[in-house]
Amino acid sequence: MMSKIKALPWQFGLSLASLLFLLCFSYTPARAASDPPIPSGDVRIHYFRPDGNYSGWAIYTWNAHPTPGWCQGEVQITGTDSFGVYFDVPVDPTLSGDLGFIINNCPAGGIKDPGPDQHLNIATYNEAWVIHADATVFTTQPTPQQIANAILSIQEVYWLDRTRLAIKPQYAQTGATYALITSLAGALNLTNTGVTGGTQLPLTAGGTLTQDELMRYPQLASYSVLQVPSSVELDTIKQALKGEIALSIVGQNGMLQYAAGIQAAGVLDDLYYYPGKLGVVFNEKSYPVRIKLWAPTAQSVSLLLFDHESDTVPSATIPMQENNGVWVANGTSDWIGKYYLYSLSVWVPIDAAVDTNVTTDPYSIDIAVNGTKSRITDLDAKATKPPGWDQSTSPSLRSFSDMSLYELHIRDFSVNDLTVPPAHRGMYEAFADQNSDGMRHLRDLAKSGLKAVHIMPSFHFASVNEDKSTWKTAGDLSQYPPDGTQQQAAVAAIQGSDAYNWGYDPVHYMAPQGSYAMVPEHRVREYRTMVMGLHKAGLRVVQDIVFNHTSAYGEGPNSNLDEVVPGYYHRLDANGNLETGSCCPDTASEHRMMEKLMIDTLVLNAREYKIDGFRFDIMSFHFLYNMRHIQAALRALTPEKDGVDGSKIYIYGEGWNFGDTVNNQIGPHAGQLDLYGYGIGTFNDRIRDGIRGGSPFTDERVQGFATGLLTDPSDYTNQNPPQGGQLGQLLQYSDWIRIGLTGNLRDYSFTNSAGVTVTGAQVDYNGQPAGYTAAPIEAVNYCSVHDNQDLFDAVQLKSSFNDSIAARARRQVLAMSLVLLGQGVPFFQAGDDMLRSKDMDQNSYDSGDWFNKIDWSGKTANWGIGLPIASQNGGQWPIMTPLLSNSAYTPQPQNIAYSSDAFREFMQIRYSSGLFRMPTFGEVQQNLTFLNAGPNQISGLIVMKLDANGADYGNYQHILVIFNATNQQLTFTDASLQGLHLHLHPVQQSSSDMLTRQSTFKSKQGAATVAALTTAVFVSEVK
């Protein structure tokens, strides 16, 4: 690489000559002696802006120096030095060895520079340097060359298609000369008069973006447009995209005014979108095997073929041939079963060099242990199928209105089940053991009505070593006290070396995870064994898909996407820095080939693994057009053509409004409110918060409808009453729950707690509309999921100390009944029905088997096994210890049996009448009403009435559901109930719970009597 000196935007007021003088003559390579010393106990963060404008800039910090809040109490500029300005941050090394920080400008709207979170290891360094728009944290003072290179690497220019580029409007100048400068070798250099060392492509100012471009990139609406003249040949453009590219703006005075790097994903989509098959392709164009890679920016690609998984030297190196961005190697049938890698020569912007990348195939359908190589596997081969696979079918589903979901981690399911053969525990094969405690439990749930098991991430992820010989275990920790710290210490000591992780760190989307396979070489067959076992038990199978981010980026391990097409598959901000709003490298589904990877993965899983649904992690980081295209691709699958009915594949996910896509700032995202009418489900946090109380962002002890707010307040609630008082908060929660019971319908009209007729959208949920769906199937109602505390642990934390374990179990059942008996799609974490605990671990993704295991025998609930992992929960230990140390709060087998029986009973009730599963807004509005409404309602009591109104919903003409969350038996009377001849539902007439069986209804008075902490269902048959 030749050296570069970066030009500055002309509006900064510095000519290139001034910048050169500044960098080469005024700049001090090390901290000058005159620079102020760093105060003891402080860390100094230096900050350089080439425009010299530091007004409003401050630093937000966390970990070693917690800032009170965003734009609150932030560290202001301490002083100036030879580099720019600096912030002296007082730190406490005992809090963390890490100082997290974001340089930001609150007066300018909270903008960040450069954007991504930045970190400094204060155990090693007490000083760092940051350059405007560069995400690098320098731990030695940058040289003038580093400053220049950093500024030049800012990718502020968007090349959107073969004819148009978009630049920030302030950079456009009357009379300026615009050009793209390109170099295959990366030989670009800067002078006062322009960018040299490459081929120049002239540009002209003018033009507009297309409507499609404005939809995909609304943030560019104010940008100016530059055009590539039609005289520039297409081959010249394609050649330019294989090397270094920069934009140059030279003013009328002949001096370079601006230069910047390029984001080229748009033009790559325009020129190179490929709708065909990628990866290993069989029997195409008379070739038994073809291997195809989309890598339009690569300068050359070779296929490295290995005979065996362990080989370090390829048995053959085959140059691949390019056809419009797709590189192809044609092979013979003896390639099947062998392994391969790609070797690419490709320009890598973050390295500013042409690198040779050796990497796996992003389209790998099978892999070596830990994904070190891709494998050529025929998914139609007999060896990849368990006996009976071809004849196995999914359980039928009448409509999405009948869907119900049970979220399950593969290892959690069987690792603690002594009725499973030892070799199968924690593995796919455990689902074939139909007589194990776990499979019997799932089969019983299916008989009660449960429709599907949601499998947490099960395709290749980075966090668990697939080589079982490396695994460590914490062993039996039962000798330690229930509130001991020893258990979590033992688990923490082997984190990263055990067999456990949730797996939200994907590497290969199309290859099953090998740590769940007894023999990773047989991962395909064993995965199919799992699916077939669940189907045999009467349950459909949903995959948890993590498309919103990858585990790695750049040139590091597991970065196959970025090593194949650097900078394409991941989302970059306006400066070209990687977005990490999901916690990890965010993918860019606005780019067409990333969307294609998603669609191809889903179609493969539906066809080849008979998957019946997909749950999208942070679905809101994708866009409405992505989801529409995914729906179309899945619905096109037919039993005759594909062996599956794509019209019955249910799609749902997290629709939270935050991060990269917040408020549709970079496109119409797949968020809760935006998906109205799409028939796609989103998790309903409104009913969750109403049932439990608080939110994942409030104190864990905040009470809700089912956990005792007002009706049985805890010491914490009495000492920290909610704004508006307990009654006001409970009434608001009750309205959130009522809307949730309708399927969270936006337009459903009812009387709210103030006595006013409102729609679901007019009920406030923390500044958002509570109701947002068009049809009930768009609401996934839940009160427990793998994230945060599970339901039982929330009940433990929130309930009054006076509540016995029997009362706490009843609260759990009451909460689950609100989910099971509402419209929409009910969702539960596996084991909720058995009072499953993680000992209050709020984030057990890496907490090992000890905290995550499930006891399907019903003898224990996994409670009282030690304080949870300190790194995730240490700050909450003081409120957890009194609970864990009190044996009175430990669930007994009879409590677990009560909860499990009640869960199945409510499931049976749900599927006894179509009135609990109405498909349309119109039906719900007509047939579902709430009694006990308005300001004078009995607090802690929700009364829901369902009426067939002459339509055929099954045996029952009227249904009355009473949710009594109070600590006393209540009799509810309403004139509209008189003469309905209701009686307790037949399932509850024979309930295992005596208090439920004692519920009564007097028709003449229209009065229902229900025990404390009880949900009762009364029905009258169709005459």
HELIX and SHEET records of a PDB file:
HELIX    1   1 TRP A   10  PHE A   12  5                                   3    
HELIX    2   2 LEU A   16  CYS A   24  1                                   9    
HELIX    3   3 PRO A  144  LEU A  152  1                                   9    
HELIX    4   4 PRO A  169  TYR A  171  5                                   3    
HELIX    5   5 GLN A  211  ARG A  216  1                                   6    
HELIX    6   6 PRO A  218  LEU A  220  5                                   3    
HELIX    7   7 LEU A  234  ALA A  240  1                                   7    
HELIX    8   8 ALA A  265  TYR A  272  1                                   8    
HELIX    9   9 SER A  333  TRP A  335  5                                   3    
HELIX   10  10 VAL A  369  GLY A  371  5                                   3    
HELIX   11  11 LYS A  382  THR A  384  5                                   3    
HELIX   12  12 TRP A  389  GLN A  391  5                                   3    
HELIX   13  13 PHE A  400  ASP A  402  5                                   3    
HELIX   14  14 ILE A  410  SER A  414  1                                   5    
HELIX   15  15 PRO A  422  HIS A  424  5                                   3    
HELIX   16  16 TYR A  428  ALA A  432  5                                   5    
HELIX   17  17 ASP A  437  SER A  448  1                                  12    
HELIX   18  18 LYS A  468  THR A  470  5                                   3    
HELIX   19  19 GLN A  486  ALA A  493  1                                   8    
HELIX   20  20 GLY A  514  TYR A  516  5                                   3    
HELIX   21  21 PRO A  520  HIS A  522  5                                   3    
HELIX   22  22 ARG A  523  LYS A  536  1                                  14    
HELIX   23  23 ASN A  560  VAL A  564  1                                   5    
HELIX   24  24 ARG A  592  TYR A  609  1                                  18    
HELIX   25  25 MET A  619  PHE A  621  5                                   3    
HELIX   26  26 LEU A  624  ARG A  635  1                                  12    
HELIX   27  27 PRO A  639  ASP A  642  1                                   4    
HELIX   28  28 GLY A  646  LYS A  648  5                                   3    
HELIX   29  29 GLY A  659  ASN A  664  5                                   6    
HELIX   30  30 ASP A  685  ARG A  692  1                                   8    
HELIX   31  31 PHE A  705  THR A  707  5                                   3    
HELIX   32  32 ASP A  715  GLN A  719  1                                   5    
HELIX   33  33 GLY A  725  LEU A  741  1                                  17    
HELIX   34  34 GLY A  760  GLN A  762  5                                   3    
HELIX   35  35 PRO A  776  GLU A  778  5                                   3    
HELIX   36  36 LEU A  791  LYS A  798  1                                   8    
HELIX   37  37 ILE A  805  LEU A  820  1                                  16    
HELIX   38  38 ASP A  832  MET A  834  5                                   3    
HELIX   39  39 SER A  844  ASP A  846  5                                   3    
HELIX   40  40 GLY A  848  ASN A  852  1                                   5    
HELIX   41  41 ALA A  870  ASN A  873  1                                   4    
HELIX   42  42 GLY A  874  GLN A  876  5                                   3    
HELIX   43  43 TRP A  877  LEU A  884  1                                   8    
HELIX   44  44 SER A  887  TYR A  889  5                                   3    
HELIX   45  45 PRO A  893  ARG A  910  1                                  18    
HELIX   46  46 GLY A  914  PHE A  916  5                                   3    
HELIX   47  47 PHE A  921  ASN A  927  1                                   7    
HELIX   48  48 ALA A  975  LEU A  977  5                                   3    
HELIX   49  49 PRO A  986  GLN A  989  1                                   4    
HELIX   50  50 MET A  994  ARG A  997  1                                   4    
SHEET    1   A 4 GLY A  79  THR A  80  0                                        
SHEET    2   A 4 VAL A  85  PRO A  90 -1                                        
SHEET    3   A 4 ASP A  42  PHE A  48 -1                                        
SHEET    4   A 4 GLU A 127  ILE A 131  1                                        
SHEET    1   B 4 VAL A  75  GLN A  76  0                                        
SHEET    2   B 4 TRP A  57  ASN A  63 -1                                        
SHEET    3   B 4 ASP A  98  ASN A 105 -1                                        
SHEET    4   B 4 ILE A 111  ASN A 121 -1                                        
SHEET    1   C 8 VAL A 157  TRP A 159  0                                        
SHEET    2   C 8 ARG A 164  ILE A 167 -1                                        
SHEET    3   C 8 SER A 224  GLN A 227 -1                                        
SHEET    4   C 8 THR A 199  ALA A 205 -1                                        
SHEET    5   C 8 THR A 177  SER A 183 -1                                        
SHEET    6   C 8 GLU A 244  VAL A 250 -1                                        
SHEET    7   C 8 LEU A 256  GLN A 263 -1                                        
SHEET    8   C 8 VAL A 157  TRP A 159  1                                        
SHEET    1   D 2 ASN A 189  THR A 191  0                                        
SHEET    2   D 2 GLY A 194  THR A 196 -1                                        
SHEET    1   E 4 GLY A 279  GLU A 284  0                                        
SHEET    2   E 4 TYR A 287  TRP A 294 -1                                        
SHEET    3   E 4 VAL A 326  GLY A 331 -1                                        
SHEET    4   E 4 GLN A 321  ASN A 323 -1                                        
SHEET    1   F 4 ALA A 316  PRO A 319  0                                        
SHEET    2   F 4 ALA A 298  PHE A 306 -1                                        
SHEET    3   F 4 TYR A 339  VAL A 348 -1                                        
SHEET    4   F 4 ALA A 353  THR A 359 -1                                        
SHEET    1   G 4 ALA A 316  PRO A 319  0                                        
SHEET    2   G 4 ALA A 298  PHE A 306 -1                                        
SHEET    3   G 4 TYR A 339  VAL A 348 -1                                        
SHEET    4   G 4 SER A 374  ARG A 375 -1                                        
SHEET    1   H 9 LEU A 405  LEU A 408  0                                        
SHEET    2   H 9 ALA A 452  ILE A 455  1                                        
SHEET    3   H 9 ARG A 540  ILE A 545  1                                        
SHEET    4   H 9 GLY A 613  PHE A 616  1                                        
SHEET    5   H 9 TYR A 650  GLY A 653  1                                        
SHEET    6   H 9 GLY A 681  ASN A 684  1                                        
SHEET    7   H 9 ALA A 779  TYR A 782  1                                        
SHEET    8   H 9 VAL A 825  GLN A 829  1                                        
SHEET    9   H 9 LEU A 405  LEU A 408  1                                        
SHEET    1   I 2 SER A 749  THR A 751  0                                        
SHEET    2   I 2 THR A 757  THR A 759 -1                                        
SHEET    1   J 2 ASP A 764  TYR A 765  0                                        
SHEET    2   J 2 GLN A 768  PRO A 769 -1                                        
SHEET    1   K 5 LEU A 928  LEU A 931  0                                        
SHEET    2   K 5 LEU A 941  ASP A 947 -1                                        
SHEET    3   K 5 TYR A 956  ASN A 964 -1                                        
SHEET    4   K 5 THR A1014  GLU A1021 -1                                        
SHEET    5   K 5 HIS A 983  LEU A 984 -1                                        
SHEET    1   L 3 LEU A 970  THR A 973  0                                        
SHEET    2   L 3 ALA A1007  VAL A1010 -1                                        
SHEET    3   L 3 THR A1000  LYS A1002 -1                                        
END                                                                             
